[in-house]
Amino acid sequence: MFYCGIDIAKYKHEASVIDINGKTLLDSIPFSNDKQGCGKILAVFEKFEIAPDDVIIGMEATGHYWLSVYAFFLELGYTVKVINPIQSEAFRKMYIRQTKNDSKDSYIIAQIMRFGEYSATSLSEENIIALRQLSRYRLALVDACGDCKRRVIALLDQVFPEYDKLFSDTFGSSSTELLLNCPTPEDMLAISTRKLTNILNKASHGKFGKEKAEELKAAAKNTFGIAFAKDAFSFQIKQLMQQVVFLENQLSELEEQISNLLHETNQYITTITGIGDVLGAIIVSEIGDINRFERPNQLVAFAGLDVTVKQSGEFQELKTKSPSVVHLICAELSGLPHSVPLSATPFYLNIINLSEPEASTISLLSEVLLASFVILFLLFSKRTDLICQPLRKILKIYLDFFILGIDFL
């Protein structure tokens, strides 16, 4: 048996091949990230008469750069394992000098394959991967749209500070159409009341008319906003509003695509009250293949909700991992940019701002989250006969909250 370790990079990879005794067959092989480069590895296998069944190829999950190499060798019938870089880093610490370079890294990965002490990453089915790609793309679009809106508000605060009181939603259909045509108070005063009325009437489907137009003109005339560089402010607001409209149209198309794809996967996630297609797609796609989790507590650990204990003598430290899945869910529910840390979401702030007598509710909330992920595990693995127990636990906790008189939502 032979083992090939590949250190992944953007343009050039490095590979080392060892035998069953851990002896290298030749110096590490640098190869480019293309078919010709991967052909160099195949040539080495051919030189030493290594068949696809006689070698295990290992590589780290380095960003997205490993996918092409992984797919290339997998299609040729080779056994390919993808490991978390944390595992190779832990293995490196076995060596006294702990040297780190591409050649050494590929050798260490090959040794990990030889010892077999690793947890391989498995690719989800195609629809789940597609859902993850679209869901993450949507998060990027939501953030981009939010950035444009915040910039518009910042500009309006300077030229027309009274504007936010004139409409319940600055980015509603009526306000959007108005800002596209008349971005500044001077633009609103420059057109006739009749034309302004027509713009508002059409955009609001008859809700706003001449009275609203006159209110806008009066506010524009008496605004406390700055009166210089008007053309620059007008140009910026108009272009930013065009971007907002464009991004919102793209989001509508994207969410329809996500919804259709989620329904094709026949997921049960949307049967849970409060979880729609978009949030359901985030949860399903980020969890991936449920079969890689043997027990519910493994899914809890993946979500970052498990507690790691570090103890030595009298010292003891408790901490949790970075809750990536929980972060995405909380940010989605809060409507905040997804770059905002979990500690800044209203859900989290409501927890940490509890008064001292209510401190015990933190553990109750943790139990709710843990039980919820157990339910998700059982739903995805189609073991619905076991759901009653965690459901009873959640209902009991909600009852405890009711008795305490606490509304944590």
Protein Blocks (a to p, Z undefined) as FASTA:
>chain_A
ZZddddddfklccdddddfkopafbdcddddddfklmmmmmmmmmmnopafklpccdddd
ehjllmmmmmmmmmnopacddddfklmmmmmmmpmnlpacfklmmmmmmmmmmnopacdd
ddddfklmmmmmmmmmmmmmmmmmmmmmmmmmmmmmmmmmmlmmmpmblkbmklmmmmmm
mmbfklmmmpcfklmmmmmmmmnnomacfklmmmmmmmmmmpcbdfehklmmmmmmmmmm
mmmmmmmmmmmmmmmmmmmmmmmnopaklmpghiafklmmmmmmmnmpmklpmbfklmmm
mnopaccdddehjbccddddddfklmmmmmmmnopafkbcfklpmklmmmmmpcfklmmm
mmmmmmmmmmmmmmmmmmmnopaklmmmmmmmmmmmmmmmmmnopafZZ
